[in-house]
Amino acid sequence: MNAEAVIRVLNRGLSIEYAGVIQFLQASSLVQGPYREVHAGFFRERSEASWKHGQKLGRWIVLLNGLPAVEPAPIKQSTELTEMLRQGLELEGEAHRTYLEALGLVADAAALRLFVEEMVQDERLDIDTFERLLGQKTVTVAAKEVKLKPA
């Protein structure tokens, strides 16, 4: 494993997570409209998740004898909910691509590979959430009656 290459990619991920902390916290403050509190809470949760990801990334970078990044990736802001969600989707997609790249570099390091796989999974689930909120992904269910079995 090329530790320097891994550190470089993980630091890119860390910068993206820093941007997520700030961007989602900003969105939670700026979101408006009749469902403001629901969306403000959603964005606060996303900010906290980015914070937790950042903490884990920093620990792994130091474990690999690297210096964690201190600069966030570019931060986007809006006062319009759909744009905030689109920006969130872009940020999660960028993180997902970054962790997929890292996955290709850590194949022979079991614990690190497991961590990166979890990051890939988390980001993929976040992408799904944003796609659903934006109406880009819908769930279809065949019209069936649900019958519960007696206890």
C-alpha positions in Angstrom: 0.0 0.0 0.0 1.3 3.4 -0.9 0.6 5.3 2.4 1.3 8.7 0.8 -1.3 8.2 -1.9 -3.8 7.0 0.7 -3.2 10.0 2.9 -3.6 12.3 0.0 -7.0 10.8 -0.9 -8.2 10.6 2.7 -7.2 14.3 3.1 -9.3 15.2 0.1 -12.2 13.3 1.8 -11.5 15.2 5.0 -11.7 18.5 3.2 -15.0 17.4 1.7 -16.3 16.5 5.2 -15.2 19.9 6.6 -17.2 21.5 3.8 -20.1 19.3 4.7 -20.0 20.4 8.3 -20.1 24.1 7.3 -22.4 23.9 4.2 -25.1 21.8 5.9 -24.9 23.9 9.1 -25.3 27.0 7.0 -28.3 25.4 5.2 -29.9 24.6 8.5 -29.8 28.3 9.4 -30.9 29.6 6.0 -33.7 27.1 5.1 -37.1 28.8 4.9 -40.7 27.9 4.2 -43.5 25.9 5.8 -41.3 22.9 6.6 -38.4 24.9 7.8 -38.0 23.0 11.1 -38.0 19.6 9.4 -35.4 20.6 6.9 -33.3 22.5 9.4 -33.1 19.4 11.5 -32.2 17.3 8.4 -29.3 19.7 7.5 -28.1 19.8 11.1 -28.0 16.0 11.2 -26.0 16.0 7.9 -23.6 18.5 9.4 -23.1 16.3 12.5 -22.6 13.2 10.3 -19.9 15.1 8.3 -18.3 16.0 11.6 -18.1 12.4 12.7 -16.7 11.3 9.4 -14.1 14.0 9.7 -13.0 12.8 13.1 -12.6 9.3 11.9 -10.6 10.4 8.8 -8.3 12.5 10.9 -7.5 9.6 13.2 -6.7 7.3 10.2 -4.6 10.0 8.6 -2.5 10.4 11.7 -2.3 6.6 12.1 -0.8 6.5 8.7 1.8 9.1 9.8 0.1 11.9 7.9 -1.0 15.4 8.8 -4.8 16.0 8.5 -5.9 18.7 6.2 -7.3 21.9 7.7 -8.9 23.5 4.6 -12.5 22.7 3.6 -13.4 21.9 0.0 -15.5 24.7 -1.7 -18.6 25.5 0.3 -21.8 26.3 -1.6 -24.8 28.1 -0.1 -28.3 29.0 -1.1 -31.6 30.3 0.4 -33.7 28.0 -1.8 -34.4 24.5 -0.5 -34.2 22.6 -3.8 -30.8 24.2 -4.5 -29.6 23.4 -1.0 -30.6 19.7 -1.6 -28.9 19.7 -5.1 -25.7 21.1 -3.5 -25.9 18.5 -0.8 -26.2 15.8 -3.4 -23.2 17.1 -5.3 -21.1 17.2 -2.1 -22.1 13.6 -1.1 -21.4 12.4 -4.6 -17.9 14.0 -4.5 -17.2 12.3 -1.1 -18.5 8.9 -2.5 -16.2 9.2 -5.5 -13.2 10.1 -3.3 -13.8 7.1 -1.0 -14.2 4.7 -4.0 -10.8 6.0 -5.1 -9.4 5.3 -1.6 -10.8 1.8 -1.7 -8.7 1.0 -4.7 -5.6 2.0 -2.7 -6.2 0.1 0.5 -7.0 -3.4 -0.7 -4.2 -5.0 1.3 -4.9 -3.2 4.6 -7.8 -5.0 6.2 -8.8 -2.5 9.0 -8.3 0.5 6.8 -10.2 -1.2 3.9 -13.1 -1.8 6.3 -13.2 1.8 7.4 -13.1 3.0 3.8 -15.9 0.5 2.8 -18.0 2.0 5.6 -17.4 5.5 4.3 -18.4 4.4 0.8 -21.6 2.8 2.2 -22.5 5.9 4.3 -22.0 8.2 1.3 -24.0 6.0 -1.0 -26.9 6.0 1.5 -26.7 9.7 1.8 -26.8 10.1 -2.0 -30.0 8.0 -2.0 -31.5 10.2 0.6 -30.8 13.4 -1.4 -32.0 11.8 -4.6 -35.3 10.9 -3.0 -35.8 14.3 -1.5 -35.1 15.8 -5.0 -37.6 13.4 -6.6 -34.8 11.9 -8.7 -35.5 8.5 -7.3 -38.9 7.1 -6.6 -40.1 3.8 -5.1 -42.8 2.0 -6.8 -44.9 -0.6 -5.1 -47.4 -2.9 -6.8 -50.9 -2.3 -5.5 -51.3 -5.2 -3.2 -53.4 -5.7 -0.1 -51.4 -6.4 3.0 -52.8 -9.1 5.2 -51.5 -9.6 8.7 -51.4 -13.1 10.1 -53.3 -13.6 13.4 -51.0 -14.0 16.4 
